[in-house]
Amino acid sequence: MNIVIAVQARTSSSRLPNKVLFPLCGEPLLIRIIERIRRSKFAGTIVVATSKNEEDNIIESLCTSNGIECFRGNLNDLLDRHYQLAVSYKADAVVKIPSDCPLIDPFIIDQVINTYTVNYPNLDFVSNLHPASYPDGNDVEIISFAALENAWKNATRKLEREHTTPYVWENPDKFSIGNVTWSKGLDFSTSHRWTIDYEEDYHFITKVFEELFPKNPSFGLYDILNLIEKQPEMKLINQNYLGNYWYLNHLDELKTIDDYKNKIRK
C-alpha cells in the first residue's frame, strides 16, 4: 500500500506569518516536524504540501536544500491540494499532518496509520480527532484515495475545501470512519495546547525543545508531560488559547472557518 504523508505548510498564516520558518534549536520549525515524522515506523514518502504562491517559494527552497519532497498546489483549497498530491504520487492513502504540530509524537502517528492498515479496506478514514483526546498539536488523519476523491468531487462548503476532511467525517453514512483515542482521557485535548498559532505558542514550544531536545532529540508525549509536571508554570505561557478544539464538536453550527475564529475568540 502506498501511503503518503502530507505536511501542509505555508508562510502566509494570518495569525503568525512565517511560523514554519521560526527557529527551533538551530533549525526551522518545518525541519523539526519532518524529523519527528520520520521517526514513525510507518513513515515512507513524506511530502511538504505548500501553495503555488510566490511567497511560498522559500518553503520549496528549504525542502530542496534538505532533501525533502515538496508539492505545490492551491493556497486556500486544501482539499484540492491534497487530492492533486495524491494523484501525483499515486497514493493509495494520504496521511494529513499540519505543520503547526512541531511536538507531534511519532508513536501517535503509528497508532493512527496502524489502525487504518489493520482494518483495510473496511475503513475510509481514521484520525485521533473525533473525539479528540490527545493534547492539541498531535493531529493525525489518514484517508483513502477513494474517499479523498469522493470529497474532492462533492464537497462544496468553504470549510470543507479549506480543511480537506470535514466532508468525510461529517458524513458517517457515506464513509466508514475510525478514531484513535488516548487512555488518559478527553480532558487532555483542551488542557494542553502544543500547537502553534500565536507568539505565546512559539515561546512554549521553544521552551520544550530547549529543555528536552539537547538530551533526547526523540522526546515524546510523556517526556513533555513530565516536563510540565516539573515546571507547571510552562502551561501559563499560552493558556489564553486553550480550548481551540471547541470547533470540532460545533462545525454543524458554522458555515466557514472564519465563523469558528470569531466564535472562539469571543
Secondary structure, 3 states (H helix, E strand, C coil): CCEEEEEECCCCCCCCCCHHHCEECCEEHHHHHHHHHHCCCCCCEEEEEEECCHHHHHHHHHHHHCCCEEEEECCCCHHHHHHHHHHHCCCCEEEEEECCCCCCCHHHHHHHHHHHHHCCCCCCEEECECCECCCECCCCEEEEHHHHHHHHHHCCCHHHHHCCCHHHHCCCCCCCEEECCCCCCCHHHHHCECCCCCHHHHHHHHHHHHHHCCCCCCCCHHHHHHHHHHCHHHHHCCHHHCCHHHHHHCHHHCCCHHHHHHHHHC
